[in-house]
Amino acid sequence: PDAVSYELEMFRKIPYDLPQNRLDDKSSYHNDQIYTNSVMIDLNQAVPGYSDLNPLYWRVRAMDFYGRPITYFSPLQKMYSNETPPERNAPLPRISYNTGYGTTILYPVYSFVPNPGATQFEVELTDAPPENTGGPEPSAHRVFSEIATDVDHYDQSPRIGTYYWRIRGLDANGNPVGIWSEAQKFRTEPDDQWEIGIIGDSISHGGGHLSYAPADWEYSYASYLDFPTINLSRSGDTSETMVERFDSDVLPFHLKYRLIMDGTNSLRADVSPQDVIRDLQEMQEKCRENGITPILLTLPPINPDNIRNAFQQDTFGNWQANFREVNDFILTQPHIDTASAFSG
C-alpha cells in the first residue's frame, strides 16, 4: 500500500543463491519504471531469443518516491507465454466505475496499463458505444479526446450522464500503435436518485502515494463508507472554486446531504482562514437554500516537505494555526471530525 513504483526482474532460469534484497546481475530483463500494479511487456524485445518452449521467472519489489526499495523482492514466479500475437494491441483499462460504494465520481480519471511501443496515448470519450471497435479511427460518437502522457489521465470537465471511454497508444510522432482498447462504460446520472454527495479537493477525490488515482478505490475514503455516495470532488480545488461550481456540479443531483471537506489548497497557498470560513458559510447557505443538509469535515494535517518534493509547491504562512482556526469553526457546525484521527 505504501509503494510509489515497482521494480521488476525476469530470468531465463532460476539463479543460484538469488539475493532477496538487491538486484541480480544474471537477470535477463529489468524495469524500475512501473507505476501501476500491472505491466505489459513485449518478450521479443525484452528477452531477445526467448522461446515459448521454456518458462521465464519473474519477481518484483516495491519502491518509494525516491526509487529506494521498501520491500524485499517477491519469491520467483514461473511464467509461460506463447508467440501468438495478442488479439488486441492496445492499452488495458485497469479500473471500473459504478461497481460499488464510492465508485461513482463526477470528474473521472482514465487509468490504464500502457501497451508496448507507445510513448503517448489518446483518450476518447463517447456518448454511445463506439461503432468501430477494431481499428484506430475516431468514433462518430466522440464528445471529447485528449492526449495523455501519464497512465492516470484526469478529466477536467464534469461528466453528467452516461459515457464510454477508451484509449489507444501513439508513438512519439502521433502515429497509432495498435488499436483502441475496449470501451468502458460509466454513468453519473441524476435520475439514479443520489441522496449523499461528497465534495472537496484531491483528498476527497481520492488517490494516494503519487501513483494511485481516484479510481484506485482502496485510496478513496468514499469506498469505505457503508452507504452509497456520488463523489463530486475535483483535485486541485480551492474553497473559492468549490463555491463557484455549486450550481453546475451539485444542484443537478438533488441531494439530501452533502459532505464537505474544503480549504486545504487555499490555506497552504496562504489564503486567510477567515476567507476559507466565509466560503464554507456560503456553501452551507447554498445547501440549505436548496434543501441539502451540509455536513463539514475537519481538515487533516498536511506534510509540506512531501508536497514540495513531489509537486515542487511550497506551503505558505503559518499553516498549522490557520488549519486550527478553520477546524475550530467546523467543530461548531454539523460535522465529522476526520482530523482527530491524525492528531498526536
Buried (B, 14 or more C-beta within 10 A) or exposed (E): EEBBBBBBBBBBEEBEEBEEEEBBEEBBBEBBEBBBBEBBBEBEEBBEEBEEEEBBBBBBBBBBBEEEBEBEBBEBEEEEEEEEEEEBBBBBBBBEBBEEBBBBBBBBBBBBBBBBBBEBBBBBBBBBEBEEBEEBEBBEBEBBBBEBEBBBBBBEEBBBEEBBBBBBBBEEEEEBBBBBBBBBEBBBBBEEEBBBBBBBBBBBBBBBBBBBBBBBBEBBBBBEBEEBBBBBBBBEBBBBBBBEBBEEBBEBBBBEBBBBBBBBBBBBBEBBBEBBBBBBBBBBEBBEEBEBEBBBBBBBBBEBEEBEEEEEEEBEBEBEEBBBBBBEBBEEEEBBEBBEEEEE
